[in-house]
Amino acid sequence: LMLACYLSVAIYLMSPTFRSTHSVYADSQSTAAATQVAVPTAQCPDAKESTLPLPSSMPPDDFHDKLLAFLQNTEYVKLNWCVDKGVRDTGPFVSSNYLGVHPAVRIYYSPGVMTWLVNGRINNIPDGSMIIKEMYNPGPAARYQGKLLKPSSWTVMIKDSKASKDGWFWGGLWTSDPPMPKPSDSFKPPFNVLSEGFGLTCLHCHASSEKESTFASTTNIKGFPGNPLSYFTDDTWRTPSSFKAVASALAHTPPDHKKVVRSTKPRGGWSVDSDFIKFFKGTSPGSVEDLQIFPAETYDHVHAGSEGAEEFVTSDQCMMCHSGNAWFGEKFLMILEPKSTNQVNVSPYGEWRWSPMGLAGRDPIFYAQLDSELAYLKDRKEDQQTVTNLCFRCHGVMGKRQLDADNNYDPTAPNPKTPEPNFSLDFVYNTKLTDKNFKYGALARDGVSCAACHHIIEDKTPPGQNPLKFFLENRITGQFSIGKRDEMFGPFEDNSVSPPPAEANTISPYPMKESLGVDPKFNAYIKDSRLCGNCRTINLPVMDQKTFGHSLEQITYLEWLNSEFQTDFKPGPNAKSCQDCHMSSGYANAQNNVNIPLIQTAFADVQDDTYPAADHLAPMDQVRARFRDKGFVRHQLQGLNIFLLEMFNNQFMTPDTSKPPNFSNDILGVRKSDYMSTLDNDLPNAISNFVQAAQHETATVEVTRPEVVNQSLVSEVTVANKTGHRFPSGVGFRRAFIEFDVIDGSSMDPATGKPKVVWSSGATNSEGFIVDKDGNILETEYIGTSRNRKGPGQPHFWGKERPISSSKQVQIYEELIKDSDGNLTTSFIRRDAIVKENRLLPRGWSARGPDPNS
């Protein structure tokens, strides 16, 4: 029996049961199967089923207490359950490495499971039936022959068919050292991954079973014919000092949370940056206790209900198979440089998680912006709701769209049959698991997640209309079209295409169907830039006028479409889609000393023929994760928003969690280590990748040889945009500026120990404000504040016509906006007049655009 659950500390989350009425895939047996009545077998005639309640019937902490007592008192032994013939291995032991998917195991089976096995694994296992795996660590099994057996931990399966698509409660529990935390402790730093509940990472392997998510076989069980599967074991285990327990973490706390089972420290205070407070007058730092903190990411758990997934599930349902894997032996799938001291996780989940899209639902910059807009509209409740619905179309897309679907509202319909349901900011901070709105907050906090993009389909343009015109008038600002909820789309072909792809190139649908009730399908549109254009073209109302107007707040897609990079209309030789740049197929990072032009790996990791052999595996062509010689693309999705990543890395944290080992950010509610890969460097690597992109992929800066003209030192600076959109692009408060220093190479600055700077334009202080040669903050830095509401800002400088000749002058590439009162503003809903727009356009930009009919 190969029961591969990847579990950390014992933490349980019972999400509401999400039921659906649509049809989902299942094999013919499981669709029409009857649930069998448990009957004691001849091998275990006195066996009795447990009296434990179903896990979904009671609060998590209460069930945890009952289950833990049941295990620690070995009640399953007292109930005379059938048991394995002995402790057995789950994989080979080679050169002091245990390569099993678990430690050595001995498994007990309740009467309901035994009846199902004896009857040939047909029909369904009855609710309440249990499979209990005693785990013995370290391996191999030979170590325990002839010895008194006492397990160090257990993994448990309890049938509870109405709670999830796969129908099982999964649990990982241990004896007493270290003490078991309560399930509710998962919501405290360091936010340990769930190890009790439904829809957990155990399905990473168990979804490959041909029936009922278990590999159980009578050949393993005492009293039945046959022998368990065996694996090569050498004698290196006999030398204790040489043993390396590769899978030992599966028994207890995983490496990314070692030594930090729960947080016992009260939140500490922090020091106040006086310069920051001085600049932003009226700002009060308050106390830690006054903060509005984000719920722990362990709350972001929406799994597939008993009849399959709804439109959207959280990313932890994808993480189990699409994250880098370092649990089983030395497989290291989707991890570059596995033998180095700085391994690089390039898995879809691992890189997406620290991208601006992965963080969109917890982005403190977004929430600060939203709060400022709602504060302006404090006496206009209807307009506040309009803004909230608009903003969460993208930043909380799955929560908003699931709310729409649950209320039969189709935002893409020309005339929706029902009114739009209102999303509430309160949903985001809702931590009441049984609340009907809990799932909308959980989905929203998960950001622009896997199920959002992989559900999008190409728009159906009405007959007689221009496709681009229809798109711009009906499908921007997050109003994309989605497919069936039991289908998700990717770039690899499935067997429905004609002609069918070669077996080596097709996708394996079985694990997703079994765990989520979702069929992975090929759709070329996933590689189309217009898919990105839904949220990268933002049209917002202007709400400080008597009659509302509209303003295009972001037009990144249109900037690209009007450039030589566009691929939609007769692409030129320099054409590149959004995905070509932001989802590259190679990895280059000087800081990590890694340069791999073409990543070759599988896109997923499941139990297949690269794992130790298992009984009752589904057909291999349906579960094998194909190795991709080409076609693997990274989900780094980066821009230049390093400030955002730094907030998650070490800025917005209370002192007790900001000190090593800082496994989590308690204010923003995220763990900083990766569960499946066990790595803790994904976020620092993401920051390094962003810096690399800024240095090599964003713009070039050329400086002419300085000349002395009329007692003045003169030099010309040329900046060329390398991106496929404006530089910078996106939200209007982003800016890029030039720092130009004149250095006296013969004189050292005693304060810095570096050559002395004798003149500078664009220098910054420790707060990031632009300062003059004497360190004074420029007056133009105060624009939009009470000190300088009207401006002016820095003008655009160029050539001999308007040169920079003072340290109070600086070249800033930016957009400046004024509201209806003539004040400079960064508001998104008071964009009345653009007074400066000198952000650099992309190469080949044309005002007319590429479509002659639009």
Secondary structure as the mmCIF struct_conf table of DSSP 4:
data_model
#
loop_
_struct_conf.conf_type_id
_struct_conf.id
_struct_conf.beg_label_comp_id
_struct_conf.beg_label_asym_id
_struct_conf.beg_label_seq_id
_struct_conf.end_label_comp_id
_struct_conf.end_label_asym_id
_struct_conf.end_label_seq_id
BEND BEND1 VAL A 9 VAL A 9
STRN STRN1 TYR A 12 LEU A 13
HELX_LH_PP_P HELX_LH_PP_P1 SER A 15 THR A 17
BEND BEND2 HIS A 22 HIS A 22
HELX_RH_AL_P HELX_RH_AL_P1 SER A 28 ALA A 32
HELX_LH_PP_P HELX_LH_PP_P2 ALA A 33 ALA A 34
STRN STRN2 THR A 35 THR A 35
HELX_LH_PP_P HELX_LH_PP_P3 GLN A 36 ALA A 38
TURN_TY1_P TURN_TY1_P1 ALA A 42 GLN A 43
BEND BEND3 CYS A 44 CYS A 44
TURN_TY1_P TURN_TY1_P2 PRO A 45 ASP A 46
HELX_LH_PP_P HELX_LH_PP_P4 LEU A 52 LEU A 54
HELX_RH_3T_P HELX_RH_3T_P1 PRO A 55 SER A 57
BEND BEND4 MET A 58 MET A 58
HELX_RH_AL_P HELX_RH_AL_P2 PRO A 60 GLN A 72
TURN_TY1_P TURN_TY1_P3 ASN A 73 THR A 74
HELX_RH_AL_P HELX_RH_AL_P3 GLU A 75 LYS A 78
TURN_TY1_P TURN_TY1_P4 LEU A 79 ASN A 80
STRN STRN3 CYS A 82 VAL A 83
STRN STRN4 ASP A 84 ASP A 84
BEND BEND5 LYS A 85 GLY A 86
STRN STRN5 ARG A 88 ARG A 88
BEND BEND6 THR A 90 GLY A 91
STRN STRN6 PHE A 93 VAL A 94
TURN_TY1_P TURN_TY1_P5 SER A 95 SER A 96
STRN STRN7 ASN A 97 TYR A 98
BEND BEND7 VAL A 101 PRO A 103
STRN STRN8 ALA A 104 TYR A 109
HELX_RH_AL_P HELX_RH_AL_P4 PRO A 111 VAL A 118
TURN_TY1_P TURN_TY1_P6 ASN A 119 GLY A 120
BEND BEND8 ARG A 121 ARG A 121
BEND BEND9 ASN A 123 ASN A 123
STRN STRN9 ASN A 124 ASN A 124
HELX_LH_PP_P HELX_LH_PP_P5 ILE A 125 PRO A 126
TURN_TY1_P TURN_TY1_P7 ASP A 127 GLY A 128
STRN STRN10 MET A 130 TYR A 136
BEND BEND10 ASN A 137 PRO A 138
HELX_RH_3T_P HELX_RH_3T_P2 ALA A 141 TYR A 144
TURN_TY1_P TURN_TY1_P8 GLN A 145 GLY A 146
BEND BEND11 LYS A 147 LYS A 147
BEND BEND12 SER A 152 SER A 152
STRN STRN11 SER A 153 LYS A 159
TURN_TY1_P TURN_TY1_P9 SER A 161 LYS A 162
BEND BEND13 ALA A 163 ASP A 166
STRN STRN12 TRP A 168 TRP A 174
BEND BEND14 THR A 175 PRO A 178
HELX_LH_PP_P HELX_LH_PP_P6 PRO A 179 LYS A 182
HELX_RH_3T_P HELX_RH_3T_P3 PRO A 183 PHE A 187
BEND BEND15 LYS A 188 LYS A 188
TURN_TY1_P TURN_TY1_P10 PRO A 189 PRO A 190
HELX_LH_PP_P HELX_LH_PP_P7 ASN A 192 LEU A 194
STRN STRN13 GLU A 196 GLY A 197
BEND BEND16 PHE A 198 GLY A 199
TURN_TY1_P TURN_TY1_P11 THR A 201 CYS A 202
HELX_RH_AL_P HELX_RH_AL_P5 LEU A 203 HIS A 206
TURN_TY1_P TURN_TY1_P12 ALA A 207 SER A 208
STRN STRN14 SER A 209 SER A 209
BEND BEND17 GLU A 210 LYS A 211
TURN_TY1_P TURN_TY1_P13 GLU A 212 SER A 213
HELX_RH_3T_P HELX_RH_3T_P4 THR A 218 ASN A 220
STRN STRN15 ILE A 221 ILE A 221
TURN_TY1_P TURN_TY1_P14 LYS A 222 GLY A 223
BEND BEND18 PHE A 224 GLY A 226
STRN STRN16 THR A 233 THR A 233
HELX_RH_3T_P HELX_RH_3T_P5 ASP A 235 ARG A 238
BEND BEND19 THR A 239 THR A 239
HELX_RH_3T_P HELX_RH_3T_P6 PRO A 240 SER A 242
STRN STRN17 LYS A 244 LYS A 244
TURN_TY1_P TURN_TY1_P15 VAL A 246 ALA A 247
HELX_RH_3T_P HELX_RH_3T_P7 SER A 248 LEU A 250
TURN_TY1_P TURN_TY1_P16 ALA A 251 ALA A 251
BEND BEND20 HIS A 252 THR A 253
HELX_RH_3T_P HELX_RH_3T_P8 PRO A 255 HIS A 257
TURN_TY1_P TURN_TY1_P17 LYS A 258 LYS A 259
BEND BEND21 VAL A 261 ARG A 262
BEND BEND22 LYS A 265 LYS A 265
HELX_LH_PP_P HELX_LH_PP_P8 PRO A 266 GLY A 268
HELX_RH_AL_P HELX_RH_AL_P6 SER A 274 PHE A 279
BEND BEND23 PHE A 280 PHE A 280
TURN_TY1_P TURN_TY1_P18 LYS A 281 GLY A 282
HELX_RH_3T_P HELX_RH_3T_P9 VAL A 288 ASP A 290
HELX_LH_PP_P HELX_LH_PP_P9 ILE A 293 ALA A 296
HELX_RH_3T_P HELX_RH_3T_P10 GLU A 297 TYR A 299
STRN STRN18 GLY A 305 GLY A 305
TURN_TY1_P TURN_TY1_P19 SER A 306 GLU A 307
STRN STRN19 GLY A 308 GLY A 308
BEND BEND24 GLU A 311 GLU A 311
TURN_TY1_P TURN_TY1_P20 SER A 315 SER A 315
HELX_RH_AL_P HELX_RH_AL_P7 ASP A 316 HIS A 322
BEND BEND25 SER A 323 SER A 323
STRN STRN20 ASN A 325 ASN A 325
BEND BEND26 TRP A 327 PHE A 328
TURN_TY1_P TURN_TY1_P21 GLY A 329 GLU A 330
STRN STRN21 LEU A 333 LEU A 333
TURN_TY1_P TURN_TY1_P22 MET A 334 MET A 334
STRN STRN22 ILE A 335 LEU A 336
BEND BEND27 GLU A 337 GLU A 337
TURN_TY1_P TURN_TY1_P23 PRO A 338 LYS A 339
BEND BEND28 SER A 340 ASN A 342
STRN STRN23 VAL A 344 ASN A 345
BEND BEND29 SER A 347 SER A 347
HELX_RH_AL_P HELX_RH_AL_P8 PRO A 348 TRP A 352
TURN_TY1_P TURN_TY1_P24 ARG A 353 TRP A 354
BEND BEND30 SER A 355 SER A 355
TURN_TY1_P TURN_TY1_P25 PRO A 356 LEU A 359
HELX_RH_3T_P HELX_RH_3T_P11 ALA A 360 ARG A 362
HELX_RH_AL_P HELX_RH_AL_P9 PRO A 364 TYR A 376
TURN_TY1_P TURN_TY1_P26 LEU A 377 ASP A 379
HELX_RH_AL_P HELX_RH_AL_P10 LYS A 381 PHE A 392
TURN_TY1_P TURN_TY1_P27 ARG A 393 GLY A 396
HELX_RH_AL_P HELX_RH_AL_P11 VAL A 397 ASP A 406
TURN_TY1_P TURN_TY1_P28 ASN A 407 ASN A 408
TURN_TY1_P TURN_TY1_P29 PRO A 411 THR A 412
BEND BEND31 ALA A 413 ASN A 415
BEND BEND32 LYS A 417 THR A 418
HELX_LH_PP_P HELX_LH_PP_P10 PRO A 419 PHE A 423
HELX_RH_AL_P HELX_RH_AL_P12 LEU A 425 VAL A 428
TURN_TY1_P TURN_TY1_P30 TYR A 429 TYR A 429
TURN_TY1_P TURN_TY1_P31 LEU A 433 THR A 434
BEND BEND33 ASP A 435 ASP A 435
TURN_TY1_P TURN_TY1_P32 LYS A 436 ASN A 437
HELX_RH_AL_P HELX_RH_AL_P13 PHE A 438 ARG A 445
TURN_TY1_P TURN_TY1_P33 ASP A 446 ASP A 446
BEND BEND34 VAL A 448 VAL A 448
HELX_RH_AL_P HELX_RH_AL_P14 CYS A 450 CYS A 453
TURN_TY1_P TURN_TY1_P34 HIS A 454 HIS A 455
STRN STRN24 ILE A 456 ILE A 457
HELX_LH_PP_P HELX_LH_PP_P11 THR A 461 PRO A 462
TURN_TY1_P TURN_TY1_P35 PRO A 463 GLY A 464
BEND BEND35 GLN A 465 GLN A 465
HELX_RH_AL_P HELX_RH_AL_P15 PRO A 467 ASN A 474
BEND BEND36 ARG A 475 ARG A 475
TURN_TY1_P TURN_TY1_P36 THR A 477 GLY A 478
STRN STRN25 SER A 481 ILE A 482
TURN_TY1_P TURN_TY1_P37 ARG A 485 ASP A 486
STRN STRN26 GLU A 487 GLY A 490
BEND BEND37 PRO A 491 PHE A 492
TURN_TY1_P TURN_TY1_P38 ASN A 495 SER A 496
BEND BEND38 VAL A 497 PRO A 499
HELX_LH_PP_P HELX_LH_PP_P12 PRO A 500 ALA A 502
TURN_TY1_P TURN_TY1_P39 GLU A 503 ASN A 505
BEND BEND39 THR A 506 THR A 506
HELX_RH_AL_P HELX_RH_AL_P16 TYR A 510 LEU A 516
BEND BEND40 GLY A 517 GLY A 517
STRN STRN27 ASP A 519 PHE A 522
HELX_RH_3T_P HELX_RH_3T_P12 ALA A 524 LYS A 527
HELX_RH_AL_P HELX_RH_AL_P17 SER A 529 GLY A 533
TURN_TY1_P TURN_TY1_P40 ASN A 534 CYS A 535
BEND BEND41 ARG A 536 THR A 537
STRN STRN28 ILE A 538 VAL A 542
BEND BEND42 ASP A 544 THR A 547
STRN STRN29 GLY A 549 GLN A 554
HELX_RH_AL_P HELX_RH_AL_P18 THR A 556 LEU A 561
TURN_TY1_P TURN_TY1_P41 ASN A 562 ASN A 562
BEND BEND43 SER A 563 SER A 563
TURN_TY1_P TURN_TY1_P42 GLU A 564 PHE A 565
BEND BEND44 ASP A 568 LYS A 570
TURN_TY1_P TURN_TY1_P43 PRO A 573 ASN A 574
HELX_RH_AL_P HELX_RH_AL_P19 CYS A 578 HIS A 582
BEND BEND45 MET A 583 MET A 583
BEND BEND46 SER A 585 GLY A 586
STRN STRN30 TYR A 587 ASN A 589
TURN_TY1_P TURN_TY1_P44 ALA A 590 ASN A 593
STRN STRN31 VAL A 594 ILE A 596
BEND BEND47 PRO A 597 LEU A 598
STRN STRN32 THR A 601 ALA A 602
BEND BEND48 PHE A 603 PHE A 603
BEND BEND49 GLN A 607 ASP A 608
TURN_TY1_P TURN_TY1_P45 ASP A 609 THR A 610
BEND BEND50 TYR A 611 TYR A 611
HELX_LH_PP_P HELX_LH_PP_P13 PRO A 612 ALA A 613
TURN_TY1_P TURN_TY1_P46 ASP A 615 HIS A 616
STRN STRN33 LEU A 617 LEU A 617
HELX_LH_PP_P HELX_LH_PP_P14 ALA A 618 PRO A 619
HELX_RH_AL_P HELX_RH_AL_P20 MET A 620 VAL A 623
STRN STRN34 PHE A 627 ARG A 628
BEND BEND51 ASP A 629 LYS A 630
BEND BEND52 LEU A 640 LEU A 640
HELX_RH_AL_P HELX_RH_AL_P21 ILE A 642 GLU A 646
HELX_RH_PI_P HELX_RH_PI_P1 MET A 647 GLN A 651
BEND BEND53 PHE A 652 MET A 653
HELX_RH_AL_P HELX_RH_AL_P22 PRO A 655 SER A 658
BEND BEND54 LYS A 659 PRO A 661
STRN STRN35 SER A 664 ASN A 665
TURN_TY1_P TURN_TY1_P47 ASP A 666 GLY A 669
STRN STRN36 VAL A 670 ARG A 671
BEND BEND55 LYS A 672 SER A 673
TURN_TY1_P TURN_TY1_P48 TYR A 675 SER A 677
BEND BEND56 ASP A 680 ASP A 680
HELX_RH_AL_P HELX_RH_AL_P23 ASP A 682 ALA A 693
HELX_RH_PI_P HELX_RH_PI_P2 ALA A 694 THR A 698
STRN STRN37 ALA A 699 VAL A 703
HELX_LH_PP_P HELX_LH_PP_P15 THR A 704 PRO A 706
STRN STRN38 GLU A 707 VAL A 709
TURN_TY1_P TURN_TY1_P49 ASN A 710 GLN A 711
STRN STRN39 SER A 712 VAL A 714
STRN STRN40 VAL A 717 ASN A 721
BEND BEND57 THR A 723 HIS A 725
STRN STRN41 PHE A 727 PHE A 727
BEND BEND58 PRO A 728 PRO A 728
BEND BEND59 GLY A 730 VAL A 731
TURN_TY1_P TURN_TY1_P50 GLY A 732 PHE A 733
STRN STRN42 ALA A 736 PHE A 737
STRN STRN43 PHE A 740 ASP A 749
TURN_TY1_P TURN_TY1_P51 PRO A 750 GLY A 753
STRN STRN44 LYS A 754 SER A 761
BEND BEND60 GLY A 762 GLY A 762
STRN STRN45 ALA A 763 THR A 764
TURN_TY1_P TURN_TY1_P52 SER A 766 GLU A 767
BEND BEND61 GLY A 768 GLY A 768
STRN STRN46 ILE A 770 VAL A 771
TURN_TY1_P TURN_TY1_P53 LYS A 773 ASP A 774
BEND BEND62 GLY A 775 GLY A 775
HELX_LH_PP_P HELX_LH_PP_P16 ASN A 776 ASN A 776
STRN STRN47 ILE A 777 ILE A 777
HELX_LH_PP_P HELX_LH_PP_P17 LEU A 778 LEU A 778
HELX_RH_3T_P HELX_RH_3T_P13 GLU A 779 TYR A 782
STRN STRN48 ILE A 783 ILE A 783
TURN_TY1_P TURN_TY1_P54 GLY A 784 GLY A 784
BEND BEND63 THR A 785 THR A 785
TURN_TY1_P TURN_TY1_P55 SER A 786 ARG A 787
STRN STRN49 ASN A 788 ASN A 788
BEND BEND64 ARG A 789 LYS A 790
STRN STRN50 TRP A 798 TRP A 798
TURN_TY1_P TURN_TY1_P56 GLY A 799 GLU A 801
STRN STRN51 ARG A 802 ARG A 802
BEND BEND65 SER A 806 SER A 806
TURN_TY1_P TURN_TY1_P57 SER A 807 LYS A 808
STRN STRN52 ILE A 812 TYR A 813
STRN STRN53 GLU A 815 LYS A 818
TURN_TY1_P TURN_TY1_P58 SER A 820 ASP A 821
BEND BEND66 GLY A 822 GLY A 822
STRN STRN54 LEU A 824 THR A 825
BEND BEND67 PHE A 828 ILE A 829
STRN STRN55 ALA A 833 GLU A 837
HELX_LH_PP_P HELX_LH_PP_P18 ARG A 839 ARG A 839
STRN STRN56 LEU A 840 LEU A 840
HELX_LH_PP_P HELX_LH_PP_P19 LEU A 841 PRO A 842
TURN_TY1_P TURN_TY1_P59 ARG A 843 GLY A 844
BEND BEND68 ALA A 847 ARG A 848
BEND BEND69 PRO A 850 PRO A 850
TURN_TY1_P TURN_TY1_P60 PRO A 852 ASN A 853
#
